[in-house]
């Protein structure tokens, strides 16, 4: 899911810089109409406001200390409250593959409810020895870590009760792997919403098979 970044509704526009004004004196040099130069040490600018005694940004009357520069009157954004949901990993073994061949890991996560998830959740796929991830992945922003043996995929909030999400991770088997069942892989889900961590991890095996004759 792609989210378009927009400015918050409370964001203020930066004021445009005031344009410079060029003053041209007319007449002879002895009769300039420019005002007399200000003596050193004197300033025509208003004195800077003391902390706590600033003026309102757009009003004409005196303001309070909270309106001084550096102080914000905007309320802090409220954090999403975790939901009462139960994320569960369902075991799905990938299709068999030959040494040097490819298959796809299906990291299947369901929400047992009763609430819709209010926070993002992370699916972590740990690969067995001799297996390497080979994109593209789904979601496309999955990241490979752990020296190439761990893939992390983040899903946004909004998974309803009874619904599921699946990360798809294509992998390639080492050409030297022996024929047989390859264990050591697992899928784990993590979320602050999850009220039951007893069903958050499932292993998976990859069956390594001989190449078909003539292939």
C-alpha positions in Angstrom: 0.0 0.0 0.0 1.4 3.4 -1.0 0.8 6.4 1.2 1.2 9.9 -0.3 3.1 12.2 2.0 1.2 15.5 2.6 1.8 18.3 5.0 -0.2 18.1 8.3 -3.2 20.4 8.4 -1.6 22.5 11.1 1.6 23.1 9.2 2.3 26.8 8.6 3.8 28.3 5.4 7.2 29.8 5.8 6.8 33.6 5.3 8.3 35.0 2.1 11.4 37.2 2.5 10.6 40.9 2.3 12.0 42.4 -1.0 14.9 44.8 -0.8 14.0 48.4 -1.6 16.5 50.6 -3.4 16.5 54.3 -2.5 17.8 56.7 -5.1 18.8 60.2 -4.0 18.0 63.1 -6.3 19.5 66.5 -6.7 23.0 67.6 -6.0 25.2 65.8 -3.5 25.0 68.7 -1.1 21.2 68.5 -1.1 20.4 64.8 -0.6 16.8 64.0 0.5 17.9 60.8 2.3 17.5 60.9 6.1 20.6 61.6 8.1 22.7 58.5 8.9 22.1 56.8 12.2 24.9 57.2 14.6 27.0 54.2 15.6 25.4 52.2 18.4 21.9 53.5 17.8 19.3 51.1 16.2 15.9 51.9 14.7 14.9 48.2 15.0 12.5 47.3 17.9 14.2 45.7 20.9 14.0 41.9 20.9 11.2 40.4 23.0 12.2 38.9 26.3 11.3 35.2 26.9 7.7 35.0 28.0 6.8 38.5 26.8 6.4 38.1 23.0 3.5 39.4 20.9 1.0 37.4 18.9 2.1 36.3 15.4 -0.7 38.0 13.6 -2.5 40.2 16.1 -1.8 43.8 17.2 -2.2 43.4 21.0 0.3 42.0 23.5 0.7 38.2 23.6 1.6 35.7 26.3 4.9 33.8 26.8 3.5 30.7 25.0 3.3 32.7 21.8 7.0 33.7 21.9 9.4 32.4 19.3 10.3 28.7 19.8 7.1 27.8 21.7 4.3 25.9 20.0 0.7 26.2 20.9 -0.2 23.1 18.7 -1.3 20.0 20.6 1.0 16.9 20.4 -0.2 14.2 18.0 -1.9 11.3 19.8 -0.3 7.9 19.4 -2.5 5.1 18.0 -3.8 2.9 20.8 -2.9 -0.8 20.3 -5.9 -3.0 19.4 -7.1 -6.2 21.0 -6.0 -8.5 18.2 -4.4 -11.9 17.9 -1.9 -12.3 15.0 -1.1 -15.9 14.1 1.4 -17.5 11.7 0.1 -20.4 9.7 2.6 -23.0 8.6 2.9 -23.4 4.8 5.9 -25.4 3.4 7.2 -24.2 0.1 7.1 -26.2 -3.1 9.9 -28.7 -3.5 13.0 -27.5 -5.4 16.1 -29.0 -6.9 19.7 -28.2 -5.8 20.5 -24.8 -7.5 16.8 -24.3 -8.2 14.3 -21.8 -6.8 11.1 -21.9 -4.7 9.0 -19.3 -2.8 8.4 -19.0 0.9 4.8 -18.1 1.8 4.9 -16.2 5.1 1.1 -16.4 6.0 -0.2 -14.3 8.9 -3.9 -14.2 10.0 -5.7 -11.9 12.5 -7.9 -13.9 14.9 -9.4 -10.7 16.3 -11.5 -9.5 17.8 -10.2 -6.1 16.7 -8.7 -4.7 13.5 -5.0 -4.1 14.0 -4.2 -0.5 14.9 -0.4 -0.7 14.5 2.0 -2.0 11.9 3.3 -5.5 12.2 6.6 -7.1 11.1 6.9 -10.5 9.5 10.4 -12.1 9.9 11.4 -15.0 7.6 14.5 -16.9 8.7 16.0 -19.1 6.0 17.8 -22.5 6.5 21.5 -22.9 5.8 22.1 -23.2 2.0 19.2 -21.1 1.0 19.5 -17.4 -0.2 16.7 -14.8 -0.8 16.4 -13.7 -4.4 14.0 -10.8 -5.1 11.7 -9.3 -6.1 9.8 -9.7 -2.9 6.3 -8.9 -1.8 5.9 -6.4 -0.2 8.5 -4.8 -2.4 10.1 -3.0 0.6 11.1 -6.2 2.4 14.7 -6.0 3.6 17.4 -8.7 3.8 19.5 -8.8 7.0 21.3 -11.4 9.1 24.1 -12.0 6.5 21.4 -12.9 3.9 19.5 -15.4 6.0 16.8 -13.1 7.4 14.1 -11.1 5.5 11.9 -8.5 7.3 8.7 -7.3 5.8 6.5 -4.6 7.4 2.7 -4.4 6.9 0.6 -1.4 7.8 -2.2 -1.2 10.3 -5.8 -2.2 9.3 -5.8 -6.0 9.1 -9.3 -6.9 10.0 -10.5 -9.9 12.0 -10.5 -13.0 9.9 -8.3 -11.5 7.3 -4.7 -12.5 6.4 -1.5 -11.1 4.9 1.2 -13.0 3.1 4.8 -12.1 2.4 6.3 -13.8 -0.7 10.0 -14.5 -0.6 11.6 -16.2 -3.6 14.7 -18.2 -2.6 17.5 -20.1 -4.4 19.0 -23.4 -3.1 22.7 -24.0 -3.0 23.7 -26.3 -5.9 25.6 -28.6 -3.4 22.6 -29.3 -1.2 21.8 -33.0 -0.8 18.5 -34.4 -1.7 16.2 -34.6 1.3 14.2 -32.4 3.7 15.9 -29.1 4.6 14.8 -27.8 8.0 15.8 -24.7 10.0 13.5 -22.1 8.4 10.8 -20.2 10.3 8.3 -17.4 10.1 7.6 -15.0 13.0 5.2 -12.1 13.4 5.8 -9.2 15.8 3.3 -6.4 16.8 2.5 -4.3 19.8 -1.2 -5.1 19.2 -0.7 -8.9 19.6 -2.2 -10.2 22.9 -1.1 -13.8 22.4 2.5 -14.6 21.4 2.0 -18.4 21.7 1.1 -18.6 18.0 3.5 -16.1 16.6 6.1 -18.5 15.1 6.0 -21.5 12.8 8.8 -23.5 11.2 8.9 -24.6 7.6 10.8 -27.3 5.7 12.0 -27.3 2.1 12.1 -30.6 0.3 15.1 -30.9 -1.9 14.4 -33.2 -4.9 16.4 -34.6 -7.8 16.2 -32.9 -11.1 14.0 -34.6 -13.6 15.8 -36.6 -16.2 16.6 -34.6 -19.3 16.2 -31.2 -17.5 
